[in-house]
C-alpha cells in the first residue's frame, strides 16, 4: 500500500513538473480542499513558494488568505466541472486569472491561466471596434454635411474680425483669412509669435489652461492699428478661440469726440470769462481793480505766468495805470520808461525795442481806442496756448474799449478844470497836474519841469 501511494505520488510530481513549461498553474486538492500538490508556476502566480504549502494548507487559505471557503466557491455539492475568473494582486498590479475546476474521483484539479494578455487584446479589439464605429459615424456626418461645413468656413472667413484657434500650450491651430492678412507672422507656431513677440504677452490672462478663460480682453498695437483681443476657452477643454477686433476707428472717433468736447469746454470757459469781465467793467468803478481782474482771467487761458499792462492817461506821456503779475517792479519801471520814450510813439504799429522788453520771448499787444489811437499796451511772457492769438483778439477789443471809455471820462472831468473861453487849465488842474508829475518822478524816475511864462 505504501509502495502504491509512493508510486502515485511520484507519478503526480512528474506530471506537475511536465506541465510547468505550459505556463499553466495546477493545484491538486482533496475533498476537504487541502492542497496535496502544486506546481511551481501556480505558486509563482500567487507569489508563494513550496515551503508555504503545509499539510493543513487549503486553496482558500493559500491563494486568497481566507479562513473559510470563498462565498462563490463552485466546489459545493456534486459539481464535477466549473470555471470562474478573478484578479490576484501581485507586485502592486493585478493578474487576471481564469480558473478551471475538475473533479476526478477523490482529487480535485484546479488549473490557473493568466489571461491578462487576452484581456488587453480584448480591450484593444473593443477600442478598435469603437473607433471604427465612431469614424464611420463621422464619415457619414461629413458626407451629409460637407456643404454645411463649406458654408460655415466661408462665413468665418468673411467675418471682419481676426480669428485664431489655439490649444492649451498656445500652439496655433487655425487662422481665418482676415487673420492671415493682418497678423505680421502668420507662419508662427505660437499665438504670441503671430503678434511678433518672442515670449507670451505680459497681459496674457491664460495661466495653464483656457478652460476657465471666458471673455477676457487685452489690447495690442499691430502695424499702427489698435486691436482688442477677446479670449474664450472651449467648453470641452483643450484650447480656445482668440478674436482680434480692430478698434482703431472707434478709438479715433472717441479721441475726436473728446477733443471736440475739450474744445467746446474751452470755448465755454473763454466765453464765460469774457461775460464775467464785461460785467466787472460795468459795475466796478476802480480801473486798477478791473485790470487786475482781467489778468486773473486772461493768464490761465493764455497759459502764461507773467504779464504787464500799461494804460495811457488823457495827456501824452502820462500813465493812468500800470499792473503786472509774475514780474519785478524794476522790470515794470524799465518797461514804463521805454513806453514813454518819444520814438516809440512815432512807429506804427507801436513797438518797444527788444532790449527794453522784460522777457526774451515777449508778446506785445497794442490796445487801440475807438479813434485808432493807442490807449495802452499789453506785454505777455511766451507765446501761450495753441489758441493764444485767438484769446488775445477776443480780450483785446473789450479791454481797449473799456480803457478808451475810462480816458473819455477823465477827459470830461478835465474839462471841468479848464477855462471855457481860453481853454487854459485853471488853478485846480495845475495843482492836480503837479501832483501827478511828482508821483511819476517818485515811482518811475521820470523828471518834470515847471515853467512860469508871462
C-alpha positions in Angstrom: 0.0 0.0 0.0 2.8 2.3 0.9 4.5 1.4 -2.3 1.4 2.1 -4.3 0.9 5.6 -2.6 4.6 6.4 -3.2 4.4 5.4 -6.8 1.3 7.5 -7.2 3.0 10.5 -5.5 6.0 10.2 -7.8 3.8 10.0 -10.8 1.8 13.0 -9.8 5.0 15.0 -9.2 6.3 14.0 -12.6 3.0 15.2 -14.2 3.2 18.5 -12.4 6.8 19.1 -13.5 5.9 18.3 -17.0 3.2 20.9 -17.3 5.3 23.7 -15.8 6.5 24.5 -19.3 2.9 25.1 -20.4 2.7 28.3 -18.3 -0.3 26.8 -16.5 -0.8 26.7 -12.7 -2.1 23.4 -11.3 -3.3 22.7 -7.8 -4.4 19.2 -6.7 -6.8 19.2 -3.8 -8.6 16.6 -1.7 -12.3 16.7 -1.0 -11.6 18.9 2.0 -9.9 21.4 -0.3 -6.5 20.8 1.2 -3.6 21.2 -1.2 -1.9 18.0 -2.0 0.4 19.2 -4.7 1.1 22.5 -6.6 3.4 23.0 -9.4 6.0 25.9 -9.3 4.2 28.0 -11.9 1.0 28.1 -9.8 2.9 29.1 -6.7 4.7 31.8 -8.7 1.3 33.2 -9.9 0.1 33.6 -6.3 3.5 34.9 -5.2 4.2 31.9 -3.0 6.8 29.1 -2.6 6.8 25.4 -2.0 7.7 25.9 1.7 4.4 27.8 2.1 2.4 24.6 1.3 1.8 22.9 4.6 -0.3 19.8 5.2 -3.1 21.9 6.5 -3.0 24.4 3.7 -6.2 24.8 1.8 -6.8 26.5 -1.5 -8.7 29.4 0.0 -6.1 30.0 2.7 -3.0 29.8 0.4 -4.5 31.6 -2.6 -6.9 34.1 -1.0 -5.6 34.2 2.5 -9.0 33.4 3.9 -10.1 31.3 6.9 -13.2 30.0 5.2 -14.3 28.9 1.8 -14.9 31.6 -0.8 -18.5 32.8 -1.0 -18.7 31.9 -4.7 -16.8 28.6 -4.4 -18.1 26.2 -7.1 -16.9 23.1 -5.2 -20.1 22.7 -3.2 -22.3 19.7 -3.9 -21.6 17.3 -6.6 -20.3 19.7 -9.3 -17.6 18.0 -11.4 -16.6 20.9 -13.7 -16.7 24.7 -13.3 -15.0 27.8 -14.5 -14.6 31.3 -13.0 -12.4 34.3 -13.2 -10.8 36.6 -10.6 -8.0 39.0 -10.1 -5.0 38.4 -7.9 -2.8 41.3 -6.8 0.8 40.7 -7.4 3.7 43.3 -7.1 1.3 46.2 -7.0 -0.6 45.1 -10.1 -3.5 42.7 -10.9 -3.3 39.4 -12.6 -6.5 38.3 -14.3 -6.9 34.6 -13.6 -9.2 32.1 -15.4 -9.7 29.1 -13.1 -10.9 25.7 -14.4 -12.1 23.2 -11.8 -12.3 19.4 -12.5 -13.2 16.7 -10.0 -11.6 13.2 -10.6 -12.6 10.5 -8.1 -11.1 11.7 -4.8 -9.0 14.6 -6.1 -9.8 18.0 -7.5 -7.7 19.7 -10.2 -7.5 23.5 -10.2 -5.8 24.9 -13.3 -4.9 28.7 -13.4 -4.3 30.6 -16.6 -3.1 34.2 -16.7 -5.5 35.9 -19.1 -4.2 39.4 -18.7 -2.9 39.5 -22.3 -6.2 38.2 -23.6 -8.0 40.9 -21.6 -5.7 43.6 -23.1 -6.2 42.2 -26.5 -10.0 42.1 -26.0 -9.9 45.7 -24.8 -7.8 46.8 -27.7 -10.1 45.0 -30.0 -13.1 46.7 -28.4 -11.3 50.0 -28.7 -10.6 49.4 -32.4 -14.2 48.4 -33.0 -15.5 51.6 -31.1 -13.0 53.8 -33.0 -14.1 52.2 -36.3 -17.7 52.8 -35.5 -17.0 56.4 -34.5 -15.1 57.1 -37.7 -18.0 55.6 -39.7 -20.4 58.0 -37.9 -18.1 61.0 -38.5 -17.6 59.9 -42.1 -21.4 59.7 -42.7 -21.9 63.1 -41.0 -19.1 64.6 -43.1 -20.6 63.2 -46.2 -24.0 64.6 -45.3 -22.7 68.0 -44.1 -19.9 68.8 -46.5 -21.8 71.8 -48.0 -22.7 73.0 -44.5 -19.1 72.9 -43.4 -18.1 74.8 -46.6 -20.7 77.4 -45.9 -19.5 77.7 -42.2 -15.9 78.2 -43.3 -17.0 80.9 -45.8 -18.9 82.7 -43.0 -15.8 82.5 -40.7 -13.5 83.8 -43.5 -15.9 86.7 -44.3 -16.0 88.0 -40.7 -14.3 91.4 -40.2 -12.6 90.1 -37.1 -9.4 88.1 -36.9 -10.0 84.6 -35.6 -7.3 82.3 -34.3 -7.8 78.9 -32.5 -5.1 77.6 -30.2 -4.5 74.7 -27.8 -3.7 75.0 -24.1 0.0 75.2 -24.9 -0.7 78.3 -27.0 0.1 76.4 -30.2 -1.7 77.8 -33.3 -4.3 75.5 -34.8 -6.2 77.6 -37.3 -6.3 81.2 -38.7 -9.2 82.7 -40.8 -8.5 84.6 -43.9 -8.6 88.0 -42.1 -6.0 86.9 -39.6 -3.7 85.7 -42.4 -3.9 89.1 -44.0 -3.5 91.3 -40.9 -1.2 89.4 -38.5 2.5 90.1 -39.1 3.8 86.5 -38.7 1.2 84.0 -39.9 3.6 81.2 -40.1 4.3 81.2 -36.4 3.6 78.2 -34.2 2.7 80.1 -31.0 -0.1 82.7 -30.7 2.2 85.4 -29.3 4.6 84.8 -32.2 1.8 85.7 -34.5 2.0 89.2 -33.0 5.8 89.4 -33.4 6.6 88.6 -29.7 9.2 86.1 -28.6 7.5 85.2 -25.4 3.9 85.2 -24.0 2.3 88.7 -23.7 2.7 90.4 -20.3 -1.0 91.0 -20.1 -1.9 87.4 -21.2 -4.7 86.2 -18.9 -4.0 82.5 -19.7 -2.4 80.7 -16.8 -2.3 77.0 -17.5 -5.4 76.1 -19.5 -8.1 78.1 -21.4 -11.0 76.2 -19.8 -11.6 79.0 -17.2 -11.0 81.9 -19.6 -14.2 83.4 -20.8 -14.4 86.8 -22.5 -11.2 88.2 -21.1 -9.7 91.1 -23.0 -6.4 92.6 -23.7 -5.0 95.1 -26.3 -2.3 95.0 -28.9 -1.0 97.5 -31.4 -0.3 95.8 -34.8 1.1 97.9 -37.7 -0.2 101.1 -36.1 -3.7 99.7 -35.5 -5.3 99.1 -32.1 -6.7 95.6 -31.7 -8.7 94.3 -28.8 -8.1 90.6 -28.2 -11.1 88.7 -26.7 -10.1 85.2 -25.3 -12.6 82.4 -24.9 -11.8 78.8 -23.8 -13.6 75.9 -25.4 -16.3 74.4 -23.1 -14.9 70.9 -23.6 -11.4 72.0 -22.8 -8.1 71.8 -24.7 -7.7 75.2 -26.3 -9.8 78.2 -27.2 -10.6 80.9 -29.6 -8.8 84.3 -29.9 -10.8 87.1 -31.6 -8.9 90.2 -32.6 -11.1 93.2 -33.3 -9.7 96.3 -35.0 -10.9 99.2 -32.8 -8.7 101.9 -34.4 -11.6 103.7 -36.0 -13.6 103.7 -32.8 -10.6 104.9 -30.8 -10.0 107.7 -33.3 -13.7 108.7 -33.1 -13.5 108.7 -29.3 -10.4 110.9 -29.5 -12.1 113.3 -31.9 -15.2 113.5 -29.7 -13.0 114.0 -26.7 -11.0 116.7 -28.5 -14.3 118.4 -29.6 -15.6 118.3 -26.1 -12.3 119.8 -24.8 -12.6 122.5 -27.4 -16.2 123.2 -26.5 -15.4 123.3 -22.8 -12.5 125.7 -23.5 -14.7 127.9 -25.7 -17.3 127.9 -22.9 -14.7 128.9 -20.4 -13.4 131.7 -22.7 -17.0 133.0 -23.3 -17.8 132.8 -19.6 -14.6 134.8 -18.8 -15.5 137.5 -21.3 -19.0 137.8 -19.9 -17.6 138.0 -16.4 -15.1 140.6 -17.4 -17.8 142.7 -19.2 -19.9 142.6 -16.0 -17.0 143.7 -13.9 -16.2 146.6 -16.2 -19.8 147.8 -15.9 -20.0 147.5 -12.1 -16.5 148.2 -10.8 -15.5 151.9 -10.8 -11.9 151.2 -9.8 -10.0 150.9 -13.1 -7.0 149.2 -11.4 -9.3 146.6 -9.8 -10.8 145.8 -13.2 -7.4 145.4 -14.8 -6.3 143.0 -12.0 -9.5 141.0 -12.6 -8.7 140.9 -16.3 -5.2 139.5 -15.6 -6.8 136.8 -13.3 -9.0 135.7 -16.2 -6.5 136.1 -19.0 -3.4 134.4 -17.8 -4.8 130.9 -17.2 -6.5 130.9 -20.6 -3.4 132.1 -22.4 -1.3 129.7 -20.3 1.3 132.2 -19.1 2.5 133.2 -15.7 3.8 136.8 -16.4 2.1 139.9 -17.8 2.4 143.7 -17.7 -0.4 146.1 -18.7 0.3 149.9 -19.2 -2.7 152.2 -19.7 -2.4 155.8 -21.0 -3.9 158.8 -19.4 -5.5 161.8 -21.1 -2.2 163.7 -21.5 0.7 162.4 -23.6 3.5 161.0 -21.5 1.3 160.2 -18.6 0.0 156.8 -17.3 -3.4 156.1 -15.9 -2.5 152.6 -14.5 0.3 150.0 -14.6 -0.3 146.5 -13.4 1.8 143.4 -13.6 1.9 139.7 -12.5 4.9 137.5 -12.1 7.4 140.3 -12.7 9.5 142.5 -10.5 8.9 146.3 -10.0 12.3 147.0 -11.6 11.2 145.4 -14.9 7.9 147.3 -14.8 9.8 150.5 -14.2 12.2 149.9 -17.1 9.3 149.0 -19.5 7.3 152.1 -18.5 10.3 154.4 -19.2 10.7 152.7 -22.6 7.0 153.0 -23.3 7.0 156.8 -22.7 10.0 157.3 -25.0 9.1 159.7 -27.9 10.4 157.4 -30.7 8.1 154.5 -29.6 5.0 156.5 -30.5 6.4 157.5 -33.9 6.4 153.9 -35.1 3.2 152.4 -36.5 2.4 149.9 -35.2 3.8 150.9 -31.9 6.6 148.7 -30.7 9.0 148.5 -27.8 12.7 147.7 -28.7 13.7 144.2 -27.8 16.4 145.3 -25.3 13.7 147.0 -23.2 11.3 144.1 -23.1 11.0 142.2 -19.8 11.4 138.7 -21.3 13.3 137.3 -24.3 10.0 135.8 -25.7 7.6 138.7 -25.2 4.3 139.1 -27.0 3.4 142.8 -27.5 -0.2 143.7 -28.0 -1.3 147.3 -28.9 -4.5 148.4 -27.3 -6.3 150.8 -29.7 -9.2 153.0 -28.8 -12.3 153.8 -31.0 -10.4 156.6 -32.8 -7.5 154.2 -33.6 -5.3 155.9 -31.0 -3.0 154.0 -28.7 -4.6 153.7 -25.3 -2.3 151.2 -23.8 -0.1 148.1 -24.3 -0.2 144.6 -23.1 3.0 142.5 -22.7 2.8 138.8 -22.1 5.5 136.3 -21.5 5.7 133.5 -24.1 3.5 132.6 -27.0 1.0 130.9 -24.8 -1.6 128.3 -25.7 -2.2 127.0 -29.2 -5.2 129.3 -29.4 -3.3 132.1 -27.8 -3.7 134.6 -30.7 -7.4 134.0 -30.7 -7.6 134.6 -27.0 -5.7 137.9 -27.4 -8.1 139.0 -30.1 -11.2 138.1 -28.0 -9.9 140.0 -24.9 -8.2 142.9 -26.7 -11.3 144.7 -28.1 -13.4 144.8 -24.9 -10.3 145.8 -22.9 -9.3 148.6 -25.3 -12.9 149.9 -25.4 -13.0 149.9 -21.6 -9.8 151.8 -21.4 -10.9 154.2 -24.1 -14.1 154.9 -22.1 -12.2 155.5 -18.9 -10.0 158.0 -20.7 -13.1 159.8 -22.0 -14.5 160.0 -18.5 -11.3 161.5 -17.3 -11.3 163.9 -20.2 -14.8 165.1 -19.2 -13.5 165.7 -15.7 -10.6 167.6 -17.0 -12.8 170.0 -18.9 -14.2 171.0 -15.6 -10.7 172.1 -14.8 -10.2 174.4 -17.9 -11.4 177.9 -18.8 -14.3 177.6 -21.3 -13.2 180.8 -23.1 -9.5 180.4 -23.3 -9.2 176.7 -22.9 -6.4 177.1 -20.4 -6.2 175.0 -17.3 -7.3 176.6 -14.1 -5.6 176.6 -10.8 -7.3 173.4 -9.6 -6.0 171.5 -12.6 -2.5 172.9 -12.1 -2.4 171.6 -8.6 -3.5 168.1 -9.7 -1.1 168.0 -12.6 1.8 168.9 -10.4 0.8 166.0 -8.0 0.7 163.6 -11.0 4.1 164.6 -12.3 5.5 164.4 -8.8 4.1 160.8 -8.4 5.6 159.8 -11.8 9.0 161.0 -10.7 8.8 159.3 -7.4 7.6 156.0 -8.9 9.3 155.8 -12.2 12.1 158.4 -12.1 10.6 160.5 -14.8 11.7 164.1 -14.5 9.4 167.1 -14.8 9.8 170.8 -15.0 7.6 173.8 -14.2 7.9 176.9 -16.3 6.3 180.3 -15.5 5.8 182.4 -18.6 4.4 185.9 -18.7 
